[in-house]
Amino acid sequence: MLPASSSPAARTLAPSSSGFARARWSGWRLYLLLAQLAVVILLSSWLAASIATAYEASWFPVLLVGVVIVLGFAIIWGVMQMRRQLASHLNVETALRQAATFQQALEASSAGGLRARDQDGRITYVSPAFCRMTGFSNEELLGARFPDIPYWDSLQAGRNLETFNRLRSNNNQSCSVEVAMRRKNGQPFDALIIESPFIDASGQHIGWLGAVVDITEQKRAREQAQQQYERLQATSRLVTMGEMASTMAHELNQPLTAISSYVAGCLNQIEAGQIDAAELKEIQHKIARQTQRAAGIISRVHAFVRRTEPNFSSVDLNSLVREAAALIETNAQRQQVRIVCELEEGLPQVTIDTQMIEQIIVNLMRNGIDAMCDTPLENRVLTIATHTRGNHAVLRVSDRGCGISPDIASHLFDPFFTTKGKGMGMGLNICRTIAELHHGQLTFESNPSGGATFTLALYAHTE
Amino acid sequence: MSKSYAYIIDDDEAICDALTWQFRTRGIECMSWSSAEDFLREWRPDWCGCIVLDIRLKGMNGLACFDILLENHCLLPVIFITSHGDIQMAVGTLKKGAFDFVEKPFNYNELADRVLAAFEADAERRRALTDRDTVEQRLATLTGREREVMGLILEGRYNKVIANQLAISMRTVEAHRSHIFNKMHVRSAVELAQLLAVLKKD
């Protein structure tokens, strides 16, 4: 928005600068004219005096009148020049005033705020729009210095400072950053700042100019769209699974129906005492064929499931945890849960399918966050810890939620078992299947202080 | 009178075979088709017994087949065999006049028992058709106006024509028609004519 506003300003300022030039030029001309006038007066008086002495008094009055007329013309001419001079001065003044009001109007009506600061990070200028956005007055903001900026979110201050330092390091490059800010009334908001170097009229780099836009609404809309998309994905997966299950149920029903009818027929025969061994033998063969048919359907489903072969590679579990934590961050923020990572440095490498294990970590974290929906705000902490235990790398996810009651515990890993309103009951079941695929172990226990801890132990390389 | 059969329509060959075998052990004669189209081509109105119809069929499904049978005044009881997800559909067929529905896989002799019950119902209906006393008893329950309307129905008049002739509204004719069918225990004008033919025989 800076470049956009600069062009009309330039347009208004252009005539005023040429007015300055005209005024200067007229001033020179005035001096020249006054000099000319003086010369003319001197010349004419000298001429009159010399003529008067040469021809006695008879020509004198005529000459005097002539001189007076010449002088009169000179005065009129001088006054006209003065008027022209004054008018050009007035023009310049009007142009200046217009430029000033335009700039004021520009600052007052812009929705985006401007903020300038010097090389030391001291705020040197804030636009009215910026004051409106933050709720602080001009006086409260001017002179404030990093890191004591009143509109910074205290939780985000560290990150903001980092951004500021990064900006200083890639000198003379403008960049845009999204930062969390806080209004004077304590209300948090998200802002986009486009920082560019502030160059003064003499071409010197005197600080930084930031154009600030409140993007809270846009960010919320973006998050909602993301959530919507995730829900849609989950629904479509659910539908696919439901369809598969329904198709499989129908297909299995066919051979089962045939078998049950054959068996019922055989029983009828036996009960009636009309046993024809050859016929019964033939029926038994038919039953066996239907059994094979059912087995075929099941092995087809197995083949379908096995299509997703795991892709093993040797990775650092800690980096995977960090990635998963980043993935779940928005989710955690929404439910005001703080994620604490206690990762042991120098953890041995594990050979895993990164996508699958990440799935486990995200699932466990999401469960933990969901479990704390009724926990008091200050206790909503999800702790993710890694450590080495023998030849295993161990990951622990602890929540401070409602914990797991014994009757729930016995069904925890059952498919389609869920305590969540919208849950499918597949999360933990899938987690355990993945853990087993990695020859790992997924266990859980109740915390003495409330909540639950899930532990994933993965076999690690030992050199 | 022709012999009673269970007419099995299922696109799964194994099920047709298994049912045929099981029914035979209970003394039920069977005929089977793998599609509704094949069955409808061969079906004759004078067949006795009952129809065992799968809801899910390749080509025309069981529900469409049932509708066609109703349109053609088929009087055979129909037992639907359904999968787990089709219960809603099956309940709908009961409202239309299906005899029953049985869910796959069947419980021991459950289906065979239902088939035998359907045979009984079919035989009962046919007996009524040939029993003069029953017909007269039913006729006696009709009101004068209903007899009048019945006469016109048997002449093959449309409701509209009947309404004009008797100077009553279409709705009233429709109400009379349904009362007549209920009292005479029939489902169509054709069946009504068959029923009354018994009286004319002598």
Chai-1 contact restraints between the chains, C-beta under 6 A:
chainA,res_idxA,chainB,res_idxB,connection_type,confidence,min_distance_angstrom,max_distance_angstrom,comment,restraint_id
A,H250,B,S83,contact,1.0,0.0,6.0,A-B,restraint_1
A,N253,B,S83,contact,1.0,0.0,6.0,A-B,restraint_2
A,N253,B,K104,contact,1.0,0.0,6.0,A-B,restraint_3
A,Q254,B,D12,contact,1.0,0.0,6.0,A-B,restraint_4
A,L256,B,P105,contact,1.0,0.0,6.0,A-B,restraint_5
A,T257,B,I15,contact,1.0,0.0,6.0,A-B,restraint_6
A,T257,B,K104,contact,1.0,0.0,6.0,A-B,restraint_7
A,T257,B,P105,contact,1.0,0.0,6.0,A-B,restraint_8
A,A258,B,A14,contact,1.0,0.0,6.0,A-B,restraint_9
A,A258,B,I15,contact,1.0,0.0,6.0,A-B,restraint_10
A,A258,B,A18,contact,1.0,0.0,6.0,A-B,restraint_11
A,S260,B,P105,contact,1.0,0.0,6.0,A-B,restraint_12
A,S260,B,F106,contact,1.0,0.0,6.0,A-B,restraint_13
A,S261,B,A18,contact,1.0,0.0,6.0,A-B,restraint_14
A,S261,B,L19,contact,1.0,0.0,6.0,A-B,restraint_15
A,S261,B,Q22,contact,1.0,0.0,6.0,A-B,restraint_16
A,Y262,B,A18,contact,1.0,0.0,6.0,A-B,restraint_17
A,A264,B,Q22,contact,1.0,0.0,6.0,A-B,restraint_18
A,A264,B,Y108,contact,1.0,0.0,6.0,A-B,restraint_19
A,A264,B,N109,contact,1.0,0.0,6.0,A-B,restraint_20
A,G265,B,W21,contact,1.0,0.0,6.0,A-B,restraint_21
A,G265,B,Q22,contact,1.0,0.0,6.0,A-B,restraint_22
A,G265,B,T25,contact,1.0,0.0,6.0,A-B,restraint_23
A,N268,B,T25,contact,1.0,0.0,6.0,A-B,restraint_24
A,Q269,B,T25,contact,1.0,0.0,6.0,A-B,restraint_25
A,Q290,B,A14,contact,1.0,0.0,6.0,A-B,restraint_26
